[in-house]
């Protein structure tokens, strides 16, 4: 369930942000290429769709999770969507890394050979991982 305010972390050109905004959601996007700016508010929900599977190193993925945690209110939720349709982990013809990423987190939905959605809730102890 998406509860605003919402941040789409790694939103690319912002297609999902635009679609959800037109449906009345309080949402904004951040992306290191297209929407890189300071975020000065906290969010109830953060979505991170097809981002972590393009991050090759575990420590870089952890850094992204830590940044999202800092932007989340206590009790807020992060939804991570990762791909499951990569035939071979590695660099694509466009030069970016892609992999099927399996995380040790609560899975709330999986479509075999397509994608998986993980849910992380922030508590006073940090992210529930």
KOLGU-4560 file (N, C-alpha, C; in nm, 3 decimals, padded with zeros to 5 digits):
<recs>
<n_xx: 00.084 n_yy: -00.117 n_zz: 00.000 ca_xx: 00.000 ca_yy: 00.000 ca_zz: 00.000 c_xx: 00.089 c_yy: 00.125 c_zz: 00.000 mol: A seq: 1 type: UNK>
<n_xx: 00.062 n_yy: 00.214 n_zz: -00.090 ca_xx: 00.139 ca_yy: 00.338 ca_zz: -00.101 c_xx: 00.073 c_yy: 00.447 c_zz: -00.017 mol: A seq: 2 type: UNK>
<n_xx: 00.145 n_yy: 00.495 n_zz: 00.083 ca_xx: 00.097 ca_yy: 00.601 ca_zz: 00.169 c_xx: 00.192 c_yy: 00.719 c_zz: 00.156 mol: A seq: 3 type: UNK>
<n_xx: 00.137 n_yy: 00.836 n_zz: 00.125 ca_xx: 00.219 ca_yy: 00.954 ca_zz: 00.102 c_xx: 00.262 c_yy: 01.021 c_zz: 00.230 mol: A seq: 4 type: UNK>
<n_xx: 00.365 n_yy: 01.101 n_zz: 00.220 ca_xx: 00.437 ca_yy: 01.129 ca_zz: 00.098 c_xx: 00.523 c_yy: 01.010 c_zz: 00.055 mol: A seq: 5 type: UNK>
<n_xx: 00.540 n_yy: 01.000 n_zz: -00.077 ca_xx: 00.610 ca_yy: 00.887 ca_zz: -00.141 c_xx: 00.731 c_yy: 00.940 c_zz: -00.217 mol: A seq: 6 type: UNK>
<n_xx: 00.841 n_yy: 00.865 n_zz: -00.212 ca_xx: 00.958 ca_yy: 00.893 ca_zz: -00.295 c_xx: 00.983 c_yy: 00.773 c_zz: -00.384 mol: A seq: 7 type: UNK>
<n_xx: 01.000 n_yy: 00.798 n_zz: -00.513 ca_xx: 01.045 ca_yy: 00.693 ca_zz: -00.606 c_xx: 01.196 c_yy: 00.713 c_zz: -00.621 mol: A seq: 8 type: UNK>
<n_xx: 01.274 n_yy: 00.629 n_zz: -00.552 ca_xx: 01.419 ca_yy: 00.640 ca_zz: -00.549 c_xx: 01.478 c_yy: 00.570 c_zz: -00.671 mol: A seq: 9 type: UNK>
<n_xx: 01.551 n_yy: 00.645 n_zz: -00.753 ca_xx: 01.603 ca_yy: 00.590 ca_zz: -00.877 c_xx: 01.496 c_yy: 00.589 c_zz: -00.984 mol: A seq: 10 type: UNK>
<n_xx: 01.423 n_yy: 00.698 n_zz: -00.994 ca_xx: 01.301 ca_yy: 00.706 ca_zz: -01.078 c_xx: 01.328 c_yy: 00.717 c_zz: -01.227 mol: A seq: 11 type: UNK>
<n_xx: 01.455 n_yy: 00.725 n_zz: -01.267 ca_xx: 01.484 ca_yy: 00.742 ca_zz: -01.409 c_xx: 01.426 c_yy: 00.873 c_zz: -01.458 mol: A seq: 12 type: UNK>
<n_xx: 01.356 n_yy: 00.870 n_zz: -01.568 ca_xx: 01.297 ca_yy: 00.992 ca_zz: -01.624 c_xx: 01.165 c_yy: 01.029 c_zz: -01.557 mol: A seq: 13 type: UNK>
<n_xx: 01.118 n_yy: 00.949 n_zz: -01.462 ca_xx: 01.003 ca_yy: 00.986 ca_zz: -01.382 c_xx: 00.869 c_yy: 00.937 c_zz: -01.430 mol: A seq: 14 type: UNK>
<n_xx: 00.864 n_yy: 00.836 n_zz: -01.513 ca_xx: 00.737 ca_yy: 00.786 ca_zz: -01.565 c_xx: 00.640 c_yy: 00.740 c_zz: -01.457 mol: A seq: 15 type: UNK>
<n_xx: 00.690 n_yy: 00.662 n_zz: -01.359 ca_xx: 00.602 ca_yy: 00.615 ca_zz: -01.251 c_xx: 00.556 c_yy: 00.732 c_zz: -01.164 mol: A seq: 16 type: UNK>
<n_xx: 00.645 n_yy: 00.828 n_zz: -01.142 ca_xx: 00.609 ca_yy: 00.947 ca_zz: -01.063 c_xx: 00.494 c_yy: 01.021 c_zz: -01.131 mol: A seq: 17 type: UNK>
<n_xx: 00.504 n_yy: 01.042 n_zz: -01.261 ca_xx: 00.399 ca_yy: 01.113 ca_zz: -01.334 c_xx: 00.266 c_yy: 01.038 c_zz: -01.328 mol: A seq: 18 type: UNK>
<n_xx: 00.271 n_yy: 00.905 n_zz: -01.348 ca_xx: 00.148 ca_yy: 00.825 ca_zz: -01.345 c_xx: 00.081 c_yy: 00.831 c_zz: -01.208 mol: A seq: 19 type: UNK>
<n_xx: 00.158 n_yy: 00.816 n_zz: -01.102 ca_xx: 00.099 ca_yy: 00.818 ca_zz: -00.968 c_xx: 00.054 c_yy: 00.958 c_zz: -00.928 mol: A seq: 20 type: UNK>
<n_xx: 00.126 n_yy: 01.059 n_zz: -00.972 ca_xx: 00.085 ca_yy: 01.198 ca_zz: -00.943 c_xx: -00.051 c_yy: 01.228 c_zz: -01.006 mol: A seq: 21 type: UNK>
<n_xx: -00.072 n_yy: 01.183 n_zz: -01.128 ca_xx: -00.202 ca_yy: 01.208 ca_zz: -01.194 c_xx: -00.316 c_yy: 01.133 c_zz: -01.125 mol: A seq: 22 type: UNK>
<n_xx: -00.282 n_yy: 01.029 n_zz: -01.047 ca_xx: -00.384 ca_yy: 00.955 ca_zz: -00.971 c_xx: -00.403 c_yy: 01.013 c_zz: -00.831 mol: A seq: 23 type: UNK>
<n_xx: -00.337 n_yy: 01.126 n_zz: -00.802 ca_xx: -00.358 ca_yy: 01.195 ca_zz: -00.677 c_xx: -00.258 c_yy: 01.164 c_zz: -00.566 mol: A seq: 24 type: UNK>
<n_xx: -00.156 n_yy: 01.087 n_zz: -00.593 ca_xx: -00.057 ca_yy: 01.055 ca_zz: -00.490 c_xx: 00.038 c_yy: 01.173 c_zz: -00.469 mol: A seq: 25 type: UNK>
<n_xx: 00.080 n_yy: 01.192 n_zz: -00.342 ca_xx: 00.182 ca_yy: 01.290 ca_zz: -00.305 c_xx: 00.316 c_yy: 01.220 c_zz: -00.325 mol: A seq: 26 type: UNK>
<n_xx: 00.374 n_yy: 01.237 n_zz: -00.443 ca_xx: 00.495 ca_yy: 01.162 ca_zz: -00.480 c_xx: 00.594 c_yy: 01.253 c_zz: -00.549 mol: A seq: 27 type: UNK>
<n_xx: 00.721 n_yy: 01.224 n_zz: -00.524 ca_xx: 00.828 ca_yy: 01.289 ca_zz: -00.598 c_xx: 00.934 c_yy: 01.185 c_zz: -00.630 mol: A seq: 28 type: UNK>
<n_xx: 01.020 n_yy: 01.219 n_zz: -00.724 ca_xx: 01.123 ca_yy: 01.125 ca_zz: -00.766 c_xx: 01.261 c_yy: 01.179 c_zz: -00.742 mol: A seq: 29 type: UNK>
<n_xx: 01.355 n_yy: 01.086 n_zz: -00.725 ca_xx: 01.497 ca_yy: 01.119 ca_zz: -00.717 c_xx: 01.571 c_yy: 01.019 c_zz: -00.802 mol: A seq: 30 type: UNK>
<n_xx: 01.669 n_yy: 01.068 n_zz: -00.878 ca_xx: 01.749 ca_yy: 00.982 ca_zz: -00.964 c_xx: 01.887 c_yy: 01.045 c_zz: -00.978 mol: A seq: 31 type: UNK>
<n_xx: 01.995 n_yy: 00.966 n_zz: -00.974 ca_xx: 02.129 ca_yy: 01.025 ca_zz: -00.982 c_xx: 02.163 c_yy: 01.087 c_zz: -01.117 mol: A seq: 32 type: UNK>
<n_xx: 02.085 n_yy: 01.058 n_zz: -01.220 ca_xx: 02.110 ca_yy: 01.114 ca_zz: -01.353 c_xx: 02.006 c_yy: 01.221 c_zz: -01.387 mol: A seq: 33 type: UNK>
<n_xx: 01.879 n_yy: 01.191 n_zz: -01.372 ca_xx: 01.773 ca_yy: 01.279 ca_zz: -01.421 c_xx: 01.714 c_yy: 01.373 c_zz: -01.317 mol: A seq: 34 type: UNK>
<n_xx: 01.713 n_yy: 01.335 n_zz: -01.188 ca_xx: 01.652 ca_yy: 01.417 ca_zz: -01.083 c_xx: 01.742 c_yy: 01.421 c_zz: -00.960 mol: A seq: 35 type: UNK>
<n_xx: 01.867 n_yy: 01.457 n_zz: -00.978 ca_xx: 01.960 ca_yy: 01.462 ca_zz: -00.866 c_xx: 01.948 c_yy: 01.597 c_zz: -00.797 mol: A seq: 36 type: UNK>
<n_xx: 01.905 n_yy: 01.594 n_zz: -00.672 ca_xx: 01.891 ca_yy: 01.716 ca_zz: -00.593 c_xx: 01.882 c_yy: 01.677 c_zz: -00.447 mol: A seq: 37 type: UNK>
<n_xx: 01.892 n_yy: 01.776 n_zz: -00.361 ca_xx: 01.879 ca_yy: 01.752 ca_zz: -00.217 c_xx: 01.733 c_yy: 01.720 c_zz: -00.184 mol: A seq: 38 type: UNK>
<n_xx: 01.715 n_yy: 01.621 n_zz: -00.101 ca_xx: 01.581 ca_yy: 01.586 ca_zz: -00.051 c_xx: 01.576 c_yy: 01.634 c_zz: 00.093 mol: A seq: 39 type: UNK>
<n_xx: 01.482 n_yy: 01.722 n_zz: 00.123 ca_xx: 01.476 ca_yy: 01.782 ca_zz: 00.257 c_xx: 01.350 c_yy: 01.745 c_zz: 00.334 mol: A seq: 40 type: UNK>
<n_xx: 01.290 n_yy: 01.632 n_zz: 00.302 ca_xx: 01.173 ca_yy: 01.587 ca_zz: 00.375 c_xx: 01.181 c_yy: 01.437 c_zz: 00.397 mol: A seq: 41 type: UNK>
<n_xx: 01.097 n_yy: 01.386 n_zz: 00.483 ca_xx: 01.090 ca_yy: 01.243 ca_zz: 00.511 c_xx: 00.967 c_yy: 01.186 c_zz: 00.442 mol: A seq: 42 type: UNK>
<n_xx: 00.970 n_yy: 01.056 n_zz: 00.415 ca_xx: 00.865 ca_yy: 00.990 ca_zz: 00.339 c_xx: 00.806 c_yy: 00.874 c_zz: 00.417 mol: A seq: 43 type: UNK>
<n_xx: 00.677 n_yy: 00.850 n_zz: 00.396 ca_xx: 00.611 ca_yy: 00.734 ca_zz: 00.454 c_xx: 00.638 c_yy: 00.609 c_zz: 00.371 mol: A seq: 44 type: UNK>
<n_xx: 00.653 n_yy: 00.628 n_zz: 00.241 ca_xx: 00.677 ca_yy: 00.516 ca_zz: 00.150 c_xx: 00.788 c_yy: 00.553 c_zz: 00.053 mol: A seq: 45 type: UNK>
<n_xx: 00.879 n_yy: 00.461 n_zz: 00.030 ca_xx: 00.981 ca_yy: 00.477 ca_zz: -00.073 c_xx: 00.973 c_yy: 00.355 c_zz: -00.164 mol: A seq: 46 type: UNK>
<n_xx: 00.966 n_yy: 00.381 n_zz: -00.294 ca_xx: 00.973 ca_yy: 00.272 ca_zz: -00.392 c_xx: 01.111 c_yy: 00.278 c_zz: -00.457 mol: A seq: 47 type: UNK>
<n_xx: 01.163 n_yy: 00.163 n_zz: -00.488 ca_xx: 01.294 ca_yy: 00.152 ca_zz: -00.552 c_xx: 01.281 c_yy: 00.037 c_zz: -00.653 mol: A seq: 48 type: UNK>
<n_xx: 01.251 n_yy: 00.075 n_zz: -00.777 ca_xx: 01.210 ca_yy: -00.022 ca_zz: -00.878 c_xx: 01.320 c_yy: -00.043 c_zz: -00.981 mol: A seq: 49 type: UNK>
<n_xx: 01.367 n_yy: -00.167 n_zz: -00.987 ca_xx: 01.472 ca_yy: -00.207 ca_zz: -01.083 c_xx: 01.597 c_yy: -00.121 c_zz: -01.070 mol: A seq: 50 type: UNK>
<n_xx: 01.633 n_yy: -00.089 n_zz: -00.946 ca_xx: 01.755 ca_yy: -00.012 ca_zz: -00.920 c_xx: 01.865 c_yy: -00.102 c_zz: -00.867 mol: A seq: 51 type: UNK>
<n_xx: 01.837 n_yy: -00.176 n_zz: -00.761 ca_xx: 01.942 ca_yy: -00.254 ca_zz: -00.697 c_xx: 02.003 c_yy: -00.360 c_zz: -00.788 mol: A seq: 52 type: UNK>
<n_xx: 01.927 n_yy: -00.409 n_zz: -00.886 ca_xx: 01.981 ca_yy: -00.512 ca_zz: -00.976 c_xx: 02.081 c_yy: -00.455 c_zz: -01.077 mol: A seq: 53 type: UNK>
<n_xx: 02.094 n_yy: -00.322 n_zz: -01.084 ca_xx: 02.196 ca_yy: -00.263 ca_zz: -01.172 c_xx: 02.318 c_yy: -00.217 c_zz: -01.092 mol: A seq: 54 type: UNK>
<n_xx: 02.316 n_yy: -00.242 n_zz: -00.961 ca_xx: 02.428 ca_yy: -00.207 ca_zz: -00.873 c_xx: 02.510 c_yy: -00.333 c_zz: -00.851 mol: A seq: 55 type: UNK>
<n_xx: 02.633 n_yy: -00.330 n_zz: -00.896 ca_xx: 02.714 ca_yy: -00.451 ca_zz: -00.897 c_xx: 02.767 c_yy: -00.492 c_zz: -00.759 mol: A seq: 56 type: UNK>
<n_xx: 02.808 n_yy: -00.396 n_zz: -00.677 ca_xx: 02.874 ca_yy: -00.428 ca_zz: -00.551 c_xx: 02.776 c_yy: -00.424 c_zz: -00.433 mol: A seq: 57 type: UNK>
<n_xx: 02.788 n_yy: -00.522 n_zz: -00.346 ca_xx: 02.702 ca_yy: -00.530 ca_zz: -00.227 c_xx: 02.714 c_yy: -00.405 c_zz: -00.141 mol: A seq: 58 type: UNK>
<n_xx: 02.835 n_yy: -00.353 n_zz: -00.123 ca_xx: 02.852 ca_yy: -00.233 ca_zz: -00.038 c_xx: 02.783 c_yy: -00.111 c_zz: -00.100 mol: A seq: 59 type: UNK>
<n_xx: 02.776 n_yy: -00.104 n_zz: -00.231 ca_xx: 02.704 ca_yy: 00.006 ca_zz: -00.296 c_xx: 02.553 c_yy: -00.010 c_zz: -00.278 mol: A seq: 60 type: UNK>
<n_xx: 02.505 n_yy: -00.133 n_zz: -00.284 ca_xx: 02.362 ca_yy: -00.158 ca_zz: -00.257 c_xx: 02.328 c_yy: -00.121 c_zz: -00.113 mol: A seq: 61 type: UNK>
<n_xx: 02.418 n_yy: -00.156 n_zz: -00.020 ca_xx: 02.396 ca_yy: -00.123 ca_zz: 00.121 c_xx: 02.394 c_yy: 00.029 c_zz: 00.141 mol: A seq: 62 type: UNK>
<n_xx: 02.479 n_yy: 00.101 n_zz: 00.072 ca_xx: 02.481 ca_yy: 00.247 ca_zz: 00.081 c_xx: 02.347 c_yy: 00.307 c_zz: 00.035 mol: A seq: 63 type: UNK>
<n_xx: 02.291 n_yy: 00.252 n_zz: -00.071 ca_xx: 02.161 ca_yy: 00.298 ca_zz: -00.121 c_xx: 02.052 c_yy: 00.269 c_zz: -00.016 mol: A seq: 64 type: UNK>
<n_xx: 02.052 n_yy: 00.151 n_zz: 00.044 ca_xx: 01.954 ca_yy: 00.118 ca_zz: 00.147 c_xx: 01.968 c_yy: 00.213 c_zz: 00.267 mol: A seq: 65 type: UNK>
<n_xx: 02.091 n_yy: 00.246 n_zz: 00.305 ca_xx: 02.114 ca_yy: 00.339 ca_zz: 00.415 c_xx: 02.060 c_yy: 00.478 c_zz: 00.382 mol: A seq: 66 type: UNK>
<n_xx: 02.081 n_yy: 00.524 n_zz: 00.258 ca_xx: 02.029 ca_yy: 00.655 ca_zz: 00.218 c_xx: 01.877 c_yy: 00.657 c_zz: 00.223 mol: A seq: 67 type: UNK>
<n_xx: 01.815 n_yy: 00.550 n_zz: 00.175 ca_xx: 01.669 ca_yy: 00.544 ca_zz: 00.179 c_xx: 01.620 c_yy: 00.542 c_zz: 00.323 mol: A seq: 68 type: UNK>
<n_xx: 01.689 n_yy: 00.470 n_zz: 00.411 ca_xx: 01.649 ca_yy: 00.466 ca_zz: 00.551 c_xx: 01.650 c_yy: 00.606 c_zz: 00.612 mol: A seq: 69 type: UNK>
<n_xx: 01.751 n_yy: 00.685 n_zz: 00.579 ca_xx: 01.760 ca_yy: 00.822 ca_zz: 00.631 c_xx: 01.643 c_yy: 00.909 c_zz: 00.585 mol: A seq: 70 type: UNK>
<n_xx: 01.583 n_yy: 00.877 n_zz: 00.471 ca_xx: 01.473 ca_yy: 00.957 ca_zz: 00.416 c_xx: 01.335 c_yy: 00.906 c_zz: 00.458 mol: A seq: 71 type: UNK>
<n_xx: 01.331 n_yy: 00.801 n_zz: 00.538 ca_xx: 01.206 ca_yy: 00.735 ca_zz: 00.574 c_xx: 01.166 c_yy: 00.770 c_zz: 00.718 mol: A seq: 72 type: UNK>
<n_xx: 01.037 n_yy: 00.797 n_zz: 00.740 ca_xx: 00.986 ca_yy: 00.818 ca_zz: 00.876 c_xx: 00.985 c_yy: 00.685 c_zz: 00.950 mol: A seq: 73 type: UNK>
<n_xx: 00.986 n_yy: 00.690 n_zz: 01.083 ca_xx: 00.973 ca_yy: 00.568 ca_zz: 01.161 c_xx: 00.837 c_yy: 00.505 c_zz: 01.129 mol: A seq: 74 type: UNK>
<n_xx: 00.838 n_yy: 00.376 n_zz: 01.104 ca_xx: 00.718 ca_yy: 00.304 ca_zz: 01.065 c_xx: 00.695 c_yy: 00.304 c_zz: 00.915 mol: A seq: 75 type: UNK>
<n_xx: 00.776 n_yy: 00.382 n_zz: 00.841 ca_xx: 00.764 ca_yy: 00.388 ca_zz: 00.696 c_xx: 00.811 c_yy: 00.260 c_zz: 00.630 mol: A seq: 76 type: UNK>
<n_xx: 00.777 n_yy: 00.247 n_zz: 00.503 ca_xx: 00.805 ca_yy: 00.123 ca_zz: 00.430 c_xx: 00.881 c_yy: 00.153 c_zz: 00.301 mol: A seq: 77 type: UNK>
<n_xx: 00.977 n_yy: 00.067 n_zz: 00.271 ca_xx: 01.047 ca_yy: 00.068 ca_zz: 00.142 c_xx: 01.000 c_yy: -00.056 c_zz: 00.066 mol: A seq: 78 type: UNK>
<n_xx: 00.961 n_yy: -00.036 n_zz: -00.059 ca_xx: 00.930 ca_yy: -00.146 ca_zz: -00.149 c_xx: 01.042 c_yy: -00.153 c_zz: -00.252 mol: A seq: 79 type: UNK>
<n_xx: 01.112 n_yy: -00.266 n_zz: -00.254 ca_xx: 01.220 ca_yy: -00.290 ca_zz: -00.349 c_xx: 01.171 c_yy: -00.387 c_zz: -00.455 mol: A seq: 80 type: UNK>
<n_xx: 01.181 n_yy: -00.349 n_zz: -00.581 ca_xx: 01.144 ca_yy: -00.439 ca_zz: -00.690 c_xx: 01.271 c_yy: -00.472 c_zz: -00.766 mol: A seq: 81 type: UNK>
<n_xx: 01.298 n_yy: -00.602 n_zz: -00.779 ca_xx: 01.417 ca_yy: -00.647 ca_zz: -00.851 c_xx: 01.377 c_yy: -00.741 c_zz: -00.964 mol: A seq: 82 type: UNK>
<n_xx: 01.459 n_yy: -00.742 n_zz: -01.065 ca_xx: 01.431 ca_yy: -00.822 ca_zz: -01.185 c_xx: 01.463 c_yy: -00.969 c_zz: -01.163 mol: A seq: 83 type: UNK>
<n_xx: 01.391 n_yy: -01.052 n_zz: -01.237 ca_xx: 01.417 ca_yy: -01.196 ca_zz: -01.240 c_xx: 01.425 c_yy: -01.247 c_zz: -01.384 mol: A seq: 84 type: UNK>
<n_xx: 01.436 n_yy: -01.155 n_zz: -01.481 ca_xx: 01.434 ca_yy: -01.196 ca_zz: -01.622 c_xx: 01.569 c_yy: -01.180 c_zz: -01.691 mol: A seq: 85 type: UNK>
<n_xx: 01.675 n_yy: -01.168 n_zz: -01.613 ca_xx: 01.808 ca_yy: -01.156 ca_zz: -01.671 c_xx: 01.861 c_yy: -01.296 c_zz: -01.703 mol: A seq: 86 type: UNK>
<n_xx: 01.895 n_yy: -01.320 n_zz: -01.828 ca_xx: 01.944 ca_yy: -01.453 ca_zz: -01.866 c_xx: 02.084 c_yy: -01.479 c_zz: -01.812 mol: A seq: 87 type: UNK>
<n_xx: 02.171 n_yy: -01.379 n_zz: -01.819 ca_xx: 02.308 ca_yy: -01.393 ca_zz: -01.769 c_xx: 02.348 c_yy: -01.263 c_zz: -01.700 mol: A seq: 88 type: UNK>
<n_xx: 02.394 n_yy: -01.274 n_zz: -01.574 ca_xx: 02.442 ca_yy: -01.156 ca_zz: -01.504 c_xx: 02.562 c_yy: -01.100 c_zz: -01.579 mol: A seq: 89 type: UNK>
<n_xx: 02.566 n_yy: -00.967 n_zz: -01.592 ca_xx: 02.680 ca_yy: -00.905 ca_zz: -01.657 c_xx: 02.643 c_yy: -00.773 c_zz: -01.722 mol: A seq: 90 type: UNK>
<n_xx: 02.735 n_yy: -00.724 n_zz: -01.803 ca_xx: 02.714 ca_yy: -00.596 ca_zz: -01.869 c_xx: 02.629 c_yy: -00.614 c_zz: -01.994 mol: A seq: 91 type: UNK>
<n_xx: 02.538 n_yy: -00.521 n_zz: -02.014 ca_xx: 02.451 ca_yy: -00.523 ca_zz: -02.132 c_xx: 02.521 c_yy: -00.456 c_zz: -02.249 mol: A seq: 92 type: UNK>
<n_xx: 02.459 n_yy: -00.461 n_zz: -02.364 ca_xx: 02.513 ca_yy: -00.393 ca_zz: -02.483 c_xx: 02.522 c_yy: -00.243 c_zz: -02.462 mol: A seq: 93 type: UNK>
<n_xx: 02.436 n_yy: -00.189 n_zz: -02.373 ca_xx: 02.437 ca_yy: -00.046 ca_zz: -02.343 c_xx: 02.543 c_yy: -00.010 c_zz: -02.239 mol: A seq: 94 type: UNK>
<n_xx: 02.612 n_yy: -00.112 n_zz: -02.186 ca_xx: 02.722 ca_yy: -00.087 ca_zz: -02.093 c_xx: 02.684 c_yy: -00.081 c_zz: -01.947 mol: A seq: 95 type: UNK>
<n_xx: 02.558 n_yy: -00.113 n_zz: -01.912 ca_xx: 02.523 ca_yy: -00.114 ca_zz: -01.771 c_xx: 02.513 c_yy: -00.256 c_zz: -01.719 mol: A seq: 96 type: UNK>
<n_xx: 02.536 n_yy: -00.272 n_zz: -01.589 ca_xx: 02.533 ca_yy: -00.401 ca_zz: -01.524 c_xx: 02.388 c_yy: -00.441 c_zz: -01.495 mol: A seq: 97 type: UNK>
<n_xx: 02.355 n_yy: -00.567 n_zz: -01.515 ca_xx: 02.223 ca_yy: -00.621 ca_zz: -01.482 c_xx: 02.243 c_yy: -00.759 c_zz: -01.419 mol: A seq: 98 type: UNK>
<n_xx: 02.167 n_yy: -00.785 n_zz: -01.314 ca_xx: 02.171 ca_yy: -00.917 ca_zz: -01.251 c_xx: 02.037 c_yy: -00.949 c_zz: -01.188 mol: A seq: 99 type: UNK>
<n_xx: 02.011 n_yy: -01.079 n_zz: -01.174 ca_xx: 01.897 ca_yy: -01.124 ca_zz: -01.095 c_xx: 01.943 c_yy: -01.119 c_zz: -00.950 mol: A seq: 100 type: UNK>
<n_xx: 01.877 n_yy: -01.037 n_zz: -00.871 ca_xx: 01.921 ca_yy: -01.013 ca_zz: -00.734 c_xx: 01.827 c_yy: -01.083 c_zz: -00.636 mol: A seq: 101 type: UNK>
<n_xx: 01.885 n_yy: -01.162 n_zz: -00.548 ca_xx: 01.808 ca_yy: -01.232 ca_zz: -00.445 c_xx: 01.849 c_yy: -01.174 c_zz: -00.311 mol: A seq: 102 type: UNK>
<n_xx: 01.751 n_yy: -01.122 n_zz: -00.235 ca_xx: 01.778 ca_yy: -01.055 ca_zz: -00.109 c_xx: 01.720 c_yy: -01.134 c_zz: 00.007 mol: A seq: 103 type: UNK>
<n_xx: 01.784 n_yy: -01.124 n_zz: 00.121 ca_xx: 01.737 ca_yy: -01.190 ca_zz: 00.242 c_xx: 01.643 c_yy: -01.094 c_zz: 00.316 mol: A seq: 104 type: UNK>
<n_xx: 01.529 n_yy: -01.067 n_zz: 00.253 ca_xx: 01.429 ca_yy: -00.974 ca_zz: 00.305 c_xx: 01.291 c_yy: -01.034 c_zz: 00.289 mol: A seq: 105 type: UNK>
<n_xx: 01.191 n_yy: -00.970 n_zz: 00.351 ca_xx: 01.053 ca_yy: -01.017 ca_zz: 00.338 c_xx: 01.004 c_yy: -00.996 c_zz: 00.195 mol: A seq: 106 type: UNK>
<n_xx: 00.969 n_yy: -01.105 n_zz: 00.130 ca_xx: 00.915 ca_yy: -01.099 ca_zz: -00.005 c_xx: 00.763 c_yy: -01.092 c_zz: 00.003 mol: A seq: 107 type: UNK>
<n_xx: 00.704 n_yy: -00.995 n_zz: -00.067 ca_xx: 00.557 ca_yy: -00.983 ca_zz: -00.063 c_xx: 00.492 c_yy: -01.022 c_zz: -00.196 mol: A seq: 108 type: UNK>
<n_xx: 00.572 n_yy: -01.034 n_zz: -00.301 ca_xx: 00.516 ca_yy: -01.076 ca_zz: -00.430 c_xx: 00.630 c_yy: -01.122 c_zz: -00.520 mol: A seq: 109 type: UNK>
<n_xx: 00.604 n_yy: -01.230 n_zz: -00.592 ca_xx: 00.703 ca_yy: -01.279 ca_zz: -00.687 c_xx: 00.632 c_yy: -01.328 c_zz: -00.812 mol: A seq: 110 type: UNK>
<n_xx: 00.682 n_yy: -01.288 n_zz: -00.925 ca_xx: 00.638 ca_yy: -01.343 ca_zz: -01.052 c_xx: 00.760 c_yy: -01.410 c_zz: -01.112 mol: A seq: 111 type: UNK>
<n_xx: 00.758 n_yy: -01.542 n_zz: -01.108 ca_xx: 00.875 ca_yy: -01.619 ca_zz: -01.151 c_xx: 00.922 c_yy: -01.574 c_zz: -01.289 mol: A seq: 112 type: UNK>
<n_xx: 01.053 n_yy: -01.560 n_zz: -01.299 ca_xx: 01.121 ca_yy: -01.520 ca_zz: -01.423 c_xx: 01.079 c_yy: -01.381 c_zz: -01.471 mol: A seq: 113 type: UNK>
<n_xx: 01.024 n_yy: -01.298 n_zz: -01.382 ca_xx: 00.988 ca_yy: -01.160 ca_zz: -01.417 c_xx: 01.045 c_yy: -01.062 c_zz: -01.314 mol: A seq: 114 type: UNK>
<n_xx: 00.992 n_yy: -01.067 n_zz: -01.189 ca_xx: 01.035 ca_yy: -00.974 ca_zz: -01.086 c_xx: 00.996 c_yy: -01.025 c_zz: -00.948 mol: A seq: 115 type: UNK>
<n_xx: 01.053 n_yy: -00.961 n_zz: -00.844 ca_xx: 01.017 ca_yy: -00.991 ca_zz: -00.706 c_xx: 01.009 c_yy: -00.859 c_zz: -00.630 mol: A seq: 116 type: UNK>
<n_xx: 00.913 n_yy: -00.850 n_zz: -00.537 ca_xx: 00.896 ca_yy: -00.730 ca_zz: -00.456 c_xx: 00.927 c_yy: -00.764 c_zz: -00.310 mol: A seq: 117 type: UNK>
<n_xx: 01.016 n_yy: -00.685 n_zz: -00.252 ca_xx: 01.051 ca_yy: -00.699 ca_zz: -00.111 c_xx: 00.997 c_yy: -00.579 c_zz: -00.035 mol: A seq: 118 type: UNK>
<n_xx: 00.969 n_yy: -00.601 n_zz: 00.094 ca_xx: 00.916 ca_yy: -00.495 ca_zz: 00.180 c_xx: 01.006 c_yy: -00.483 c_zz: 00.303 mol: A seq: 119 type: UNK>
<n_xx: 01.045 n_yy: -00.359 n_zz: 00.335 ca_xx: 01.125 ca_yy: -00.332 ca_zz: 00.454 c_xx: 01.055 c_yy: -00.222 c_zz: 00.533 mol: A seq: 120 type: UNK>
<n_xx: 01.029 n_yy: -00.245 n_zz: 00.662 ca_xx: 00.968 ca_yy: -00.145 ca_zz: 00.748 c_xx: 01.074 c_yy: -00.089 c_zz: 00.842 mol: A seq: 121 type: UNK>
<n_xx: 01.073 n_yy: 00.044 n_zz: 00.858 ca_xx: 01.166 ca_yy: 00.110 ca_zz: 00.948 c_xx: 01.104 c_yy: 00.118 c_zz: 01.088 mol: A seq: 122 type: UNK>
<n_xx: 01.182 n_yy: 00.074 n_zz: 01.188 ca_xx: 01.141 ca_yy: 00.087 ca_zz: 01.327 c_xx: 01.249 c_yy: 00.163 c_zz: 01.402 mol: A seq: 123 type: UNK>
<n_xx: 01.229 n_yy: 00.181 n_zz: 01.531 ca_xx: 01.329 ca_yy: 00.253 ca_zz: 01.609 c_xx: 01.464 c_yy: 00.180 c_zz: 01.610 mol: A seq: 124 type: UNK>
<n_xx: 01.467 n_yy: 00.054 n_zz: 01.570 ca_xx: 01.591 ca_yy: -00.023 ca_zz: 01.560 c_xx: 01.653 c_yy: -00.014 c_zz: 01.421 mol: A seq: 125 type: UNK>
<n_xx: 01.595 n_yy: 00.065 n_zz: 01.332 ca_xx: 01.644 ca_yy: 00.073 ca_zz: 01.195 c_xx: 01.553 c_yy: -00.004 c_zz: 01.102 mol: A seq: 126 type: UNK>
<n_xx: 01.606 n_yy: -00.040 n_zz: 00.986 ca_xx: 01.526 ca_yy: -00.115 ca_zz: 00.889 c_xx: 01.512 c_yy: -00.259 c_zz: 00.933 mol: A seq: 127 type: UNK>
<n_xx: 01.394 n_yy: -00.313 n_zz: 00.917 ca_xx: 01.367 ca_yy: -00.452 ca_zz: 00.952 c_xx: 01.423 c_yy: -00.547 c_zz: 00.849 mol: A seq: 128 type: UNK>
<n_xx: 01.554 n_yy: -00.569 n_zz: 00.854 ca_xx: 01.618 ca_yy: -00.659 ca_zz: 00.757 c_xx: 01.671 c_yy: -00.781 c_zz: 00.827 mol: A seq: 129 type: UNK>
</recs>
